[in-house]
Structure formats: structure tokens, C-alpha cells
Amino acid sequence: MPNGVDKANLPSKTCPACHRPFAWRKKWARDWEQVVYCSGACRKKR
């Protein structure tokens, strides 16, 4: 039996810098509401 959640059912957002969708990561579990950019490069580019 697989553990966890199916990847298709994860929440996602759109990055305002590159306009690409990005999915929830376990690393962002505590601050998903504050995550805006998909990567450090997009955060710097703004």
C-alpha cells in the first residue's frame, strides 16, 4: 500500500514571476500560505 497523498491531489499555485504552476512540497508544509514564488531564482527576478 502506498503512503501519503496522490500527487494529482496536491494543492498548487501559479508563480507571479514566470507564470508557471507549482505544486505543494513537504518543505513548504508549515508556510504554504506565505509561499509566493516557485524558486529562489523567481524570487530574485520578481
mmCIF entry with sequence, helices, sheets and N, C-alpha, C, O atoms, coordinates in Angstrom:
data_MODEL
# 
_entry.id   MODEL 
# 
_entity.id                         1 
_entity.type                       polymer 
_entity.pdbx_number_of_molecules   1 
# 
_entity_poly.entity_id                      1 
_entity_poly.type                           'polypeptide(L)' 
_entity_poly.nstd_linkage                   no 
_entity_poly.nstd_monomer                   no 
_entity_poly.pdbx_seq_one_letter_code       MPNGVDKANLPSKTCPACHRPFAWRKKWARDWEQVVYCSGACRKKR 
_entity_poly.pdbx_seq_one_letter_code_can   MPNGVDKANLPSKTCPACHRPFAWRKKWARDWEQVVYCSGACRKKR 
_entity_poly.pdbx_strand_id                 A 
# 
loop_
_entity_poly_seq.entity_id 
_entity_poly_seq.num 
_entity_poly_seq.mon_id 
_entity_poly_seq.hetero 
1 1  MET n 
1 2  PRO n 
1 3  ASN n 
1 4  GLY n 
1 5  VAL n 
1 6  ASP n 
1 7  LYS n 
1 8  ALA n 
1 9  ASN n 
1 10 LEU n 
1 11 PRO n 
1 12 SER n 
1 13 LYS n 
1 14 THR n 
1 15 CYS n 
1 16 PRO n 
1 17 ALA n 
1 18 CYS n 
1 19 HIS n 
1 20 ARG n 
1 21 PRO n 
1 22 PHE n 
1 23 ALA n 
1 24 TRP n 
1 25 ARG n 
1 26 LYS n 
1 27 LYS n 
1 28 TRP n 
1 29 ALA n 
1 30 ARG n 
1 31 ASP n 
1 32 TRP n 
1 33 GLU n 
1 34 GLN n 
1 35 VAL n 
1 36 VAL n 
1 37 TYR n 
1 38 CYS n 
1 39 SER n 
1 40 GLY n 
1 41 ALA n 
1 42 CYS n 
1 43 ARG n 
1 44 LYS n 
1 45 LYS n 
1 46 ARG n 
# 
_struct_asym.id          A 
_struct_asym.entity_id   1 
# 
loop_
_struct_conf.conf_type_id 
_struct_conf.id 
_struct_conf.pdbx_PDB_helix_id 
_struct_conf.beg_label_comp_id 
_struct_conf.beg_label_asym_id 
_struct_conf.beg_label_seq_id 
_struct_conf.pdbx_beg_PDB_ins_code 
_struct_conf.end_label_comp_id 
_struct_conf.end_label_asym_id 
_struct_conf.end_label_seq_id 
_struct_conf.pdbx_end_PDB_ins_code 
_struct_conf.beg_auth_comp_id 
_struct_conf.beg_auth_asym_id 
_struct_conf.beg_auth_seq_id 
_struct_conf.end_auth_comp_id 
_struct_conf.end_auth_asym_id 
_struct_conf.end_auth_seq_id 
_struct_conf.pdbx_PDB_helix_class 
_struct_conf.details 
_struct_conf.pdbx_PDB_helix_length 
HELX_P HELX_P1 AA1 LYS A 7  ? ASN A 9  ? LYS A 7  ASN A 9  5 ? 3 
HELX_P HELX_P2 AA2 LYS A 26 ? TRP A 28 ? LYS A 26 TRP A 28 5 ? 3 
HELX_P HELX_P3 AA3 GLY A 40 ? LYS A 45 ? GLY A 40 LYS A 45 1 ? 6 
# 
_struct_conf_type.id          HELX_P 
_struct_conf_type.criteria    ? 
_struct_conf_type.reference   ? 
# 
_struct_sheet.id               AA1 
_struct_sheet.type             ? 
_struct_sheet.number_strands   2 
_struct_sheet.details          ? 
# 
_struct_sheet_order.sheet_id     AA1 
_struct_sheet_order.range_id_1   1 
_struct_sheet_order.range_id_2   2 
_struct_sheet_order.offset       ? 
_struct_sheet_order.sense        anti-parallel 
# 
loop_
_struct_sheet_range.sheet_id 
_struct_sheet_range.id 
_struct_sheet_range.beg_label_comp_id 
_struct_sheet_range.beg_label_asym_id 
_struct_sheet_range.beg_label_seq_id 
_struct_sheet_range.pdbx_beg_PDB_ins_code 
_struct_sheet_range.end_label_comp_id 
_struct_sheet_range.end_label_asym_id 
_struct_sheet_range.end_label_seq_id 
_struct_sheet_range.pdbx_end_PDB_ins_code 
_struct_sheet_range.beg_auth_comp_id 
_struct_sheet_range.beg_auth_asym_id 
_struct_sheet_range.beg_auth_seq_id 
_struct_sheet_range.end_auth_comp_id 
_struct_sheet_range.end_auth_asym_id 
_struct_sheet_range.end_auth_seq_id 
AA1 1 SER A 12 ? THR A 14 ? SER A 12 THR A 14 
AA1 2 PRO A 21 ? ALA A 23 ? PRO A 21 ALA A 23 
# 
loop_
_atom_site.group_PDB 
_atom_site.id 
_atom_site.type_symbol 
_atom_site.label_atom_id 
_atom_site.label_alt_id 
_atom_site.label_comp_id 
_atom_site.label_asym_id 
_atom_site.label_entity_id 
_atom_site.label_seq_id 
_atom_site.pdbx_PDB_ins_code 
_atom_site.Cartn_x 
_atom_site.Cartn_y 
_atom_site.Cartn_z 
_atom_site.occupancy 
_atom_site.B_iso_or_equiv 
_atom_site.pdbx_formal_charge 
_atom_site.auth_seq_id 
_atom_site.auth_comp_id 
_atom_site.auth_asym_id 
_atom_site.auth_atom_id 
_atom_site.pdbx_PDB_model_num 
ATOM 1   N N  . MET A 1 1  ? 0.836  -1.182 0.000   1.00 0.00 ? 1  MET A N  1 
ATOM 2   C CA . MET A 1 1  ? 0.000  0.000  0.000   1.00 0.00 ? 1  MET A CA 1 
ATOM 3   C C  . MET A 1 1  ? 0.879  1.242  0.000   1.00 0.00 ? 1  MET A C  1 
ATOM 4   O O  . MET A 1 1  ? 1.781  1.352  0.831   1.00 0.00 ? 1  MET A O  1 
ATOM 5   N N  . PRO A 1 2  ? 0.643  2.163  -0.894  1.00 0.00 ? 2  PRO A N  1 
ATOM 6   C CA . PRO A 1 2  ? 1.430  3.400  -0.896  1.00 0.00 ? 2  PRO A CA 1 
ATOM 7   C C  . PRO A 1 2  ? 1.014  4.322  0.246   1.00 0.00 ? 2  PRO A C  1 
ATOM 8   O O  . PRO A 1 2  ? -0.149 4.353  0.649   1.00 0.00 ? 2  PRO A O  1 
ATOM 9   N N  . ASN A 1 3  ? 1.959  5.048  0.742   1.00 0.00 ? 3  ASN A N  1 
ATOM 10  C CA . ASN A 1 3  ? 1.706  6.020  1.806   1.00 0.00 ? 3  ASN A CA 1 
ATOM 11  C C  . ASN A 1 3  ? 1.539  7.409  1.224   1.00 0.00 ? 3  ASN A C  1 
ATOM 12  O O  . ASN A 1 3  ? 1.971  7.668  0.100   1.00 0.00 ? 3  ASN A O  1 
ATOM 13  N N  . GLY A 1 4  ? 0.915  8.306  1.976   1.00 0.00 ? 4  GLY A N  1 
ATOM 14  C CA . GLY A 1 4  ? 0.820  9.699  1.564   1.00 0.00 ? 4  GLY A CA 1 
ATOM 15  C C  . GLY A 1 4  ? -0.364 9.996  0.673   1.00 0.00 ? 4  GLY A C  1 
ATOM 16  O O  . GLY A 1 4  ? -1.368 9.284  0.664   1.00 0.00 ? 4  GLY A O  1 
ATOM 17  N N  . VAL A 1 5  ? -0.211 11.088 -0.087  1.00 0.00 ? 5  VAL A N  1 
ATOM 18  C CA . VAL A 1 5  ? -1.289 11.603 -0.929  1.00 0.00 ? 5  VAL A CA 1 
ATOM 19  C C  . VAL A 1 5  ? -0.875 11.482 -2.385  1.00 0.00 ? 5  VAL A C  1 
ATOM 20  O O  . VAL A 1 5  ? 0.301  11.638 -2.715  1.00 0.00 ? 5  VAL A O  1 
ATOM 21  N N  . ASP A 1 6  ? -1.831 11.205 -3.253  1.00 0.00 ? 6  ASP A N  1 
ATOM 22  C CA . ASP A 1 6  ? -1.572 11.145 -4.679  1.00 0.00 ? 6  ASP A CA 1 
ATOM 23  C C  . ASP A 1 6  ? -1.114 12.522 -5.169  1.00 0.00 ? 6  ASP A C  1 
ATOM 24  O O  . ASP A 1 6  ? -1.712 13.535 -4.803  1.00 0.00 ? 6  ASP A O  1 
ATOM 25  N N  . LYS A 1 7  ? -0.067 12.570 -5.988  1.00 0.00 ? 7  LYS A N  1 
ATOM 26  C CA . LYS A 1 7  ? 0.477  13.851 -6.458  1.00 0.00 ? 7  LYS A CA 1 
ATOM 27  C C  . LYS A 1 7  ? -0.545 14.688 -7.224  1.00 0.00 ? 7  LYS A C  1 
ATOM 28  O O  . LYS A 1 7  ? -0.464 15.916 -7.225  1.00 0.00 ? 7  LYS A O  1 
ATOM 29  N N  . ALA A 1 8  ? -1.486 14.045 -7.862  1.00 0.00 ? 8  ALA A N  1 
ATOM 30  C CA . ALA A 1 8  ? -2.510 14.782 -8.604  1.00 0.00 ? 8  ALA A CA 1 
ATOM 31  C C  . ALA A 1 8  ? -3.437 15.555 -7.674  1.00 0.00 ? 8  ALA A C  1 
ATOM 32  O O  . ALA A 1 8  ? -4.102 16.493 -8.113  1.00 0.00 ? 8  ALA A O  1 
ATOM 33  N N  . ASN A 1 9  ? -3.494 15.182 -6.405  1.00 0.00 ? 9  ASN A N  1 
ATOM 34  C CA . ASN A 1 9  ? -4.395 15.824 -5.453  1.00 0.00 ? 9  ASN A CA 1 
ATOM 35  C C  . ASN A 1 9  ? -3.716 16.878 -4.581  1.00 0.00 ? 9  ASN A C  1 
ATOM 36  O O  . ASN A 1 9  ? -4.335 17.385 -3.646  1.00 0.00 ? 9  ASN A O  1 
ATOM 37  N N  . LEU A 1 10 ? -2.466 17.216 -4.861  1.00 0.00 ? 10 LEU A N  1 
ATOM 38  C CA . LEU A 1 10 ? -1.762 18.230 -4.078  1.00 0.00 ? 10 LEU A CA 1 
ATOM 39  C C  . LEU A 1 10 ? -2.219 19.626 -4.498  1.00 0.00 ? 10 LEU A C  1 
ATOM 40  O O  . LEU A 1 10 ? -2.541 19.846 -5.666  1.00 0.00 ? 10 LEU A O  1 
ATOM 41  N N  . PRO A 1 11 ? -2.248 20.574 -3.549  1.00 0.00 ? 11 PRO A N  1 
ATOM 42  C CA . PRO A 1 11 ? -2.609 21.943 -3.927  1.00 0.00 ? 11 PRO A CA 1 
ATOM 43  C C  . PRO A 1 11 ? -1.515 22.570 -4.791  1.00 0.00 ? 11 PRO A C  1 
ATOM 44  O O  . PRO A 1 11 ? -0.351 22.177 -4.709  1.00 0.00 ? 11 PRO A O  1 
ATOM 45  N N  . SER A 1 12 ? -1.890 23.532 -5.607  1.00 0.00 ? 12 SER A N  1 
ATOM 46  C CA . SER A 1 12 ? -0.906 24.202 -6.449  1.00 0.00 ? 12 SER A CA 1 
ATOM 47  C C  . SER A 1 12 ? -1.202 25.694 -6.513  1.00 0.00 ? 12 SER A C  1 
ATOM 48  O O  . SER A 1 12 ? -2.296 26.144 -6.174  1.00 0.00 ? 12 SER A O  1 
ATOM 49  N N  . LYS A 1 13 ? -0.203 26.451 -6.957  1.00 0.00 ? 13 LYS A N  1 
ATOM 50  C CA . LYS A 1 13 ? -0.304 27.900 -7.127  1.00 0.00 ? 13 LYS A CA 1 
ATOM 51  C C  . LYS A 1 13 ? 0.384  28.260 -8.434  1.00 0.00 ? 13 LYS A C  1 
ATOM 52  O O  . LYS A 1 13 ? 1.070  27.426 -9.025  1.00 0.00 ? 13 LYS A O  1 
ATOM 53  N N  . THR A 1 14 ? 0.208  29.486 -8.887  1.00 0.00 ? 14 THR A N  1 
ATOM 54  C CA . THR A 1 14 ? 0.889  29.983 -10.068 1.00 0.00 ? 14 THR A CA 1 
ATOM 55  C C  . THR A 1 14 ? 1.908  31.029 -9.640  1.00 0.00 ? 14 THR A C  1 
ATOM 56  O O  . THR A 1 14 ? 1.595  31.943 -8.878  1.00 0.00 ? 14 THR A O  1 
ATOM 57  N N  . CYS A 1 15 ? 3.123  30.885 -10.135 1.00 0.00 ? 15 CYS A N  1 
ATOM 58  C CA . CYS A 1 15 ? 4.206  31.815 -9.804  1.00 0.00 ? 15 CYS A CA 1 
ATOM 59  C C  . CYS A 1 15 ? 3.976  33.139 -10.540 1.00 0.00 ? 15 CYS A C  1 
ATOM 60  O O  . CYS A 1 15 ? 3.790  33.129 -11.757 1.00 0.00 ? 15 CYS A O  1 
ATOM 61  N N  . PRO A 1 16 ? 3.984  34.276 -9.836  1.00 0.00 ? 16 PRO A N  1 
ATOM 62  C CA . PRO A 1 16 ? 3.765  35.564 -10.496 1.00 0.00 ? 16 PRO A CA 1 
ATOM 63  C C  . PRO A 1 16 ? 4.941  36.007 -11.374 1.00 0.00 ? 16 PRO A C  1 
ATOM 64  O O  . PRO A 1 16 ? 4.765  36.865 -12.239 1.00 0.00 ? 16 PRO A O  1 
ATOM 65  N N  . ALA A 1 17 ? 6.131  35.441 -11.170 1.00 0.00 ? 17 ALA A N  1 
ATOM 66  C CA . ALA A 1 17 ? 7.296  35.846 -11.954 1.00 0.00 ? 17 ALA A CA 1 
ATOM 67  C C  . ALA A 1 17 ? 7.368  35.113 -13.293 1.00 0.00 ? 17 ALA A C  1 
ATOM 68  O O  . ALA A 1 17 ? 7.595  35.739 -14.328 1.00 0.00 ? 17 ALA A O  1 
ATOM 69  N N  . CYS A 1 18 ? 7.176  33.781 -13.282 1.00 0.00 ? 18 CYS A N  1 
ATOM 70  C CA . CYS A 1 18 ? 7.311  33.001 -14.518 1.00 0.00 ? 18 CYS A CA 1 
ATOM 71  C C  . CYS A 1 18 ? 5.970  32.490 -15.046 1.00 0.00 ? 18 CYS A C  1 
ATOM 72  O O  . CYS A 1 18 ? 5.911  31.913 -16.132 1.00 0.00 ? 18 CYS A O  1 
ATOM 73  N N  . HIS A 1 19 ? 4.894  32.699 -14.284 1.00 0.00 ? 19 HIS A N  1 
ATOM 74  C CA . HIS A 1 19 ? 3.531  32.311 -14.673 1.00 0.00 ? 19 HIS A CA 1 
ATOM 75  C C  . HIS A 1 19 ? 3.357  30.814 -14.880 1.00 0.00 ? 19 HIS A C  1 
ATOM 76  O O  . HIS A 1 19 ? 2.495  30.389 -15.649 1.00 0.00 ? 19 HIS A O  1 
ATOM 77  N N  . ARG A 1 20 ? 4.173  30.009 -14.196 1.00 0.00 ? 20 ARG A N  1 
ATOM 78  C CA . ARG A 1 20 ? 4.045  28.554 -14.276 1.00 0.00 ? 20 ARG A CA 1 
ATOM 79  C C  . ARG A 1 20 ? 3.417  28.040 -12.986 1.00 0.00 ? 20 ARG A C  1 
ATOM 80  O O  . ARG A 1 20 ? 3.627  28.613 -11.917 1.00 0.00 ? 20 ARG A O  1 
ATOM 81  N N  . PRO A 1 21 ? 2.652  26.966 -13.087 1.00 0.00 ? 21 PRO A N  1 
ATOM 82  C CA . PRO A 1 21 ? 2.083  26.384 -11.868 1.00 0.00 ? 21 PRO A CA 1 
ATOM 83  C C  . PRO A 1 21 ? 3.149  25.590 -11.111 1.00 0.00 ? 21 PRO A C  1 
ATOM 84  O O  . PRO A 1 21 ? 4.020  24.965 -11.715 1.00 0.00 ? 21 PRO A O  1 
ATOM 85  N N  . PHE A 1 22 ? 3.064  25.626 -9.792  1.00 0.00 ? 22 PHE A N  1 
ATOM 86  C CA . PHE A 1 22 ? 3.944  24.790 -8.970  1.00 0.00 ? 22 PHE A CA 1 
ATOM 87  C C  . PHE A 1 22 ? 3.123  24.167 -7.866  1.00 0.00 ? 22 PHE A C  1 
ATOM 88  O O  . PHE A 1 22 ? 2.166  24.762 -7.370  1.00 0.00 ? 22 PHE A O  1 
ATOM 89  N N  . ALA A 1 23 ? 3.508  22.959 -7.486  1.00 0.00 ? 23 ALA A N  1 
ATOM 90  C CA . ALA A 1 23 ? 2.735  22.171 -6.523  1.00 0.00 ? 23 ALA A CA 1 
ATOM 91  C C  . ALA A 1 23 ? 3.317  22.279 -5.125  1.00 0.00 ? 23 ALA A C  1 
ATOM 92  O O  . ALA A 1 23 ? 4.468  22.670 -4.936  1.00 0.00 ? 23 ALA A O  1 
ATOM 93  N N  . TRP A 1 24 ? 2.501  21.928 -4.165  1.00 0.00 ? 24 TRP A N  1 
ATOM 94  C CA . TRP A 1 24 ? 2.872  21.895 -2.754  1.00 0.00 ? 24 TRP A CA 1 
ATOM 95  C C  . TRP A 1 24 ? 4.050  20.959 -2.547  1.00 0.00 ? 24 TRP A C  1 
ATOM 96  O O  . TRP A 1 24 ? 4.137  19.910 -3.185  1.00 0.00 ? 24 TRP A O  1 
ATOM 97  N N  . ARG A 1 25 ? 4.949  21.336 -1.659  1.00 0.00 ? 25 ARG A N  1 
ATOM 98  C CA . ARG A 1 25 ? 6.075  20.479 -1.276  1.00 0.00 ? 25 ARG A CA 1 
ATOM 99  C C  . ARG A 1 25 ? 6.051  20.303 0.226   1.00 0.00 ? 25 ARG A C  1 
ATOM 100 O O  . ARG A 1 25 ? 5.591  21.178 0.959   1.00 0.00 ? 25 ARG A O  1 
ATOM 101 N N  . LYS A 1 26 ? 6.547  19.173 0.678   1.00 0.00 ? 26 LYS A N  1 
ATOM 102 C CA . LYS A 1 26 ? 6.572  18.907 2.114   1.00 0.00 ? 26 LYS A CA 1 
ATOM 103 C C  . LYS A 1 26 ? 7.398  19.973 2.841   1.00 0.00 ? 26 LYS A C  1 
ATOM 104 O O  . LYS A 1 26 ? 7.099  20.331 3.980   1.00 0.00 ? 26 LYS A O  1 
ATOM 105 N N  . LYS A 1 27 ? 8.434  20.472 2.172   1.00 0.00 ? 27 LYS A N  1 
ATOM 106 C CA . LYS A 1 27 ? 9.295  21.517 2.726   1.00 0.00 ? 27 LYS A CA 1 
ATOM 107 C C  . LYS A 1 27 ? 8.497  22.780 3.065   1.00 0.00 ? 27 LYS A C  1 
ATOM 108 O O  . LYS A 1 27 ? 8.848  23.513 3.990   1.00 0.00 ? 27 LYS A O  1 
ATOM 109 N N  . TRP A 1 28 ? 7.419  23.028 2.309   1.00 0.00 ? 28 TRP A N  1 
ATOM 110 C CA . TRP A 1 28 ? 6.594  24.225 2.496   1.00 0.00 ? 28 TRP A CA 1 
ATOM 111 C C  . TRP A 1 28 ? 5.368  23.960 3.361   1.00 0.00 ? 28 TRP A C  1 
ATOM 112 O O  . TRP A 1 28 ? 4.486  24.816 3.433   1.00 0.00 ? 28 TRP A O  1 
ATOM 113 N N  . ALA A 1 29 ? 5.281  22.827 4.009   1.00 0.00 ? 29 ALA A N  1 
ATOM 114 C CA . ALA A 1 29 ? 4.071  22.425 4.740   1.00 0.00 ? 29 ALA A CA 1 
ATOM 115 C C  . ALA A 1 29 ? 3.652  23.461 5.784   1.00 0.00 ? 29 ALA A C  1 
ATOM 116 O O  . ALA A 1 29 ? 2.465  23.759 5.915   1.00 0.00 ? 29 ALA A O  1 
ATOM 117 N N  . ARG A 1 30 ? 4.604  24.006 6.517   1.00 0.00 ? 30 ARG A N  1 
ATOM 118 C CA . ARG A 1 30 ? 4.268  24.969 7.579   1.00 0.00 ? 30 ARG A CA 1 
ATOM 119 C C  . ARG A 1 30 ? 3.880  26.334 7.034   1.00 0.00 ? 30 ARG A C  1 
ATOM 120 O O  . ARG A 1 30 ? 3.026  27.000 7.618   1.00 0.00 ? 30 ARG A O  1 
ATOM 121 N N  . ASP A 1 31 ? 4.491  26.777 5.913   1.00 0.00 ? 31 ASP A N  1 
ATOM 122 C CA . ASP A 1 31 ? 4.207  28.128 5.416   1.00 0.00 ? 31 ASP A CA 1 
ATOM 123 C C  . ASP A 1 31 ? 3.629  28.152 4.007   1.00 0.00 ? 31 ASP A C  1 
ATOM 124 O O  . ASP A 1 31 ? 3.940  29.065 3.242   1.00 0.00 ? 31 ASP A O  1 
ATOM 125 N N  . TRP A 1 32 ? 2.813  27.198 3.647   1.00 0.00 ? 32 TRP A N  1 
ATOM 126 C CA . TRP A 1 32 ? 2.232  27.176 2.301   1.00 0.00 ? 32 TRP A CA 1 
ATOM 127 C C  . TRP A 1 32 ? 1.467  28.456 1.991   1.00 0.00 ? 32 TRP A C  1 
ATOM 128 O O  . TRP A 1 32 ? 1.457  28.900 0.843   1.00 0.00 ? 32 TRP A O  1 
ATOM 129 N N  . GLU A 1 33 ? 0.832  29.053 2.980   1.00 0.00 ? 33 GLU A N  1 
ATOM 130 C CA . GLU A 1 33 ? 0.068  30.287 2.757   1.00 0.00 ? 33 GLU A CA 1 
ATOM 131 C C  . GLU A 1 33 ? 0.990  31.454 2.373   1.00 0.00 ? 33 GLU A C  1 
ATOM 132 O O  . GLU A 1 33 ? 0.565  32.343 1.636   1.00 0.00 ? 33 GLU A O  1 
ATOM 133 N N  . GLN A 1 34 ? 2.238  31.470 2.855   1.00 0.00 ? 34 GLN A N  1 
ATOM 134 C CA . GLN A 1 34 ? 3.158  32.566 2.571   1.00 0.00 ? 34 GLN A CA 1 
ATOM 135 C C  . GLN A 1 34 ? 4.018  32.322 1.331   1.00 0.00 ? 34 GLN A C  1 
ATOM 136 O O  . GLN A 1 34 ? 4.671  33.251 0.856   1.00 0.00 ? 34 GLN A O  1 
ATOM 137 N N  . VAL A 1 35 ? 4.037  31.106 0.798   1.00 0.00 ? 35 VAL A N  1 
ATOM 138 C CA . VAL A 1 35 ? 4.845  30.810 -0.389  1.00 0.00 ? 35 VAL A CA 1 
ATOM 139 C C  . VAL A 1 35 ? 4.218  31.508 -1.588  1.00 0.00 ? 35 VAL A C  1 
ATOM 140 O O  . VAL A 1 35 ? 3.032  31.335 -1.871  1.00 0.00 ? 35 VAL A O  1 
ATOM 141 N N  . VAL A 1 36 ? 5.039  32.314 -2.302  1.00 0.00 ? 36 VAL A N  1 
ATOM 142 C CA . VAL A 1 36 ? 4.537  33.072 -3.443  1.00 0.00 ? 36 VAL A CA 1 
ATOM 143 C C  . VAL A 1 36 ? 5.239  32.626 -4.726  1.00 0.00 ? 36 VAL A C  1 
ATOM 144 O O  . VAL A 1 36 ? 4.588  32.450 -5.756  1.00 0.00 ? 36 VAL A O  1 
ATOM 145 N N  . TYR A 1 37 ? 6.556  32.442 -4.673  1.00 0.00 ? 37 TYR A N  1 
ATOM 146 C CA . TYR A 1 37 ? 7.347  32.122 -5.853  1.00 0.00 ? 37 TYR A CA 1 
ATOM 147 C C  . TYR A 1 37 ? 7.740  30.649 -5.873  1.00 0.00 ? 37 TYR A C  1 
ATOM 148 O O  . TYR A 1 37 ? 7.850  30.010 -4.826  1.00 0.00 ? 37 TYR A O  1 
ATOM 149 N N  . CYS A 1 38 ? 7.951  30.114 -7.081  1.00 0.00 ? 38 CYS A N  1 
ATOM 150 C CA . CYS A 1 38 ? 8.258  28.698 -7.229  1.00 0.00 ? 38 CYS A CA 1 
ATOM 151 C C  . CYS A 1 38 ? 9.715  28.376 -6.910  1.00 0.00 ? 38 CYS A C  1 
ATOM 152 O O  . CYS A 1 38 ? 10.039 27.228 -6.606  1.00 0.00 ? 38 CYS A O  1 
ATOM 153 N N  . SER A 1 39 ? 10.596 29.372 -6.974  1.00 0.00 ? 39 SER A N  1 
ATOM 154 C CA . SER A 1 39 ? 12.014 29.114 -6.738  1.00 0.00 ? 39 SER A CA 1 
ATOM 155 C C  . SER A 1 39 ? 12.716 30.381 -6.275  1.00 0.00 ? 39 SER A C  1 
ATOM 156 O O  . SER A 1 39 ? 12.151 31.474 -6.306  1.00 0.00 ? 39 SER A O  1 
ATOM 157 N N  . GLY A 1 40 ? 13.952 30.209 -5.847  1.00 0.00 ? 40 GLY A N  1 
ATOM 158 C CA . GLY A 1 40 ? 14.764 31.353 -5.449  1.00 0.00 ? 40 GLY A CA 1 
ATOM 159 C C  . GLY A 1 40 ? 15.065 32.269 -6.617  1.00 0.00 ? 40 GLY A C  1 
ATOM 160 O O  . GLY A 1 40 ? 15.129 33.487 -6.451  1.00 0.00 ? 40 GLY A O  1 
ATOM 161 N N  . ALA A 1 41 ? 15.250 31.697 -7.800  1.00 0.00 ? 41 ALA A N  1 
ATOM 162 C CA . ALA A 1 41 ? 15.524 32.490 -8.995  1.00 0.00 ? 41 ALA A CA 1 
ATOM 163 C C  . ALA A 1 41 ? 14.348 33.408 -9.326  1.00 0.00 ? 41 ALA A C  1 
ATOM 164 O O  . ALA A 1 41 ? 14.544 34.572 -9.675  1.00 0.00 ? 41 ALA A O  1 
ATOM 165 N N  . CYS A 1 42 ? 13.136 32.886 -9.217  1.00 0.00 ? 42 CYS A N  1 
ATOM 166 C CA . CYS A 1 42 ? 11.943 33.721 -9.479  1.00 0.00 ? 42 CYS A CA 1 
ATOM 167 C C  . CYS A 1 42 ? 11.772 34.779 -8.392  1.00 0.00 ? 42 CYS A C  1 
ATOM 168 O O  . CYS A 1 42 ? 11.322 35.889 -8.676  1.00 0.00 ? 42 CYS A O  1 
ATOM 169 N N  . ARG A 1 43 ? 12.122 34.451 -7.173  1.00 0.00 ? 43 ARG A N  1 
ATOM 170 C CA . ARG A 1 43 ? 12.024 35.431 -6.091  1.00 0.00 ? 43 ARG A CA 1 
ATOM 171 C C  . ARG A 1 43 ? 12.968 36.597 -6.352  1.00 0.00 ? 43 ARG A C  1 
ATOM 172 O O  . ARG A 1 43 ? 12.610 37.749 -6.106  1.00 0.00 ? 43 ARG A O  1 
ATOM 173 N N  . LYS A 1 44 ? 14.161 36.314 -6.843  1.00 0.00 ? 44 LYS A N  1 
ATOM 174 C CA . LYS A 1 44 ? 15.129 37.375 -7.147  1.00 0.00 ? 44 LYS A CA 1 
ATOM 175 C C  . LYS A 1 44 ? 14.709 38.182 -8.377  1.00 0.00 ? 44 LYS A C  1 
ATOM 176 O O  . LYS A 1 44 ? 14.938 39.390 -8.440  1.00 0.00 ? 44 LYS A O  1 
ATOM 177 N N  . LYS A 1 45 ? 14.091 37.508 -9.356  1.00 0.00 ? 45 LYS A N  1 
ATOM 178 C CA . LYS A 1 45 ? 13.695 38.144 -10.611 1.00 0.00 ? 45 LYS A CA 1 
ATOM 179 C C  . LYS A 1 45 ? 12.525 39.101 -10.420 1.00 0.00 ? 45 LYS A C  1 
ATOM 180 O O  . LYS A 1 45 ? 12.511 40.188 -10.997 1.00 0.00 ? 45 LYS A O  1 
ATOM 181 N N  . ARG A 1 46 ? 11.547 38.705 -9.615  1.00 0.00 ? 46 ARG A N  1 
ATOM 182 C CA . ARG A 1 46 ? 10.302 39.448 -9.347  1.00 0.00 ? 46 ARG A CA 1 
ATOM 183 C C  . ARG A 1 46 ? 9.895  40.272 -10.524 1.00 0.00 ? 46 ARG A C  1 
ATOM 184 O O  . ARG A 1 46 ? 8.874  40.959 -10.473 1.00 0.00 ? 46 ARG A O  1 
# 
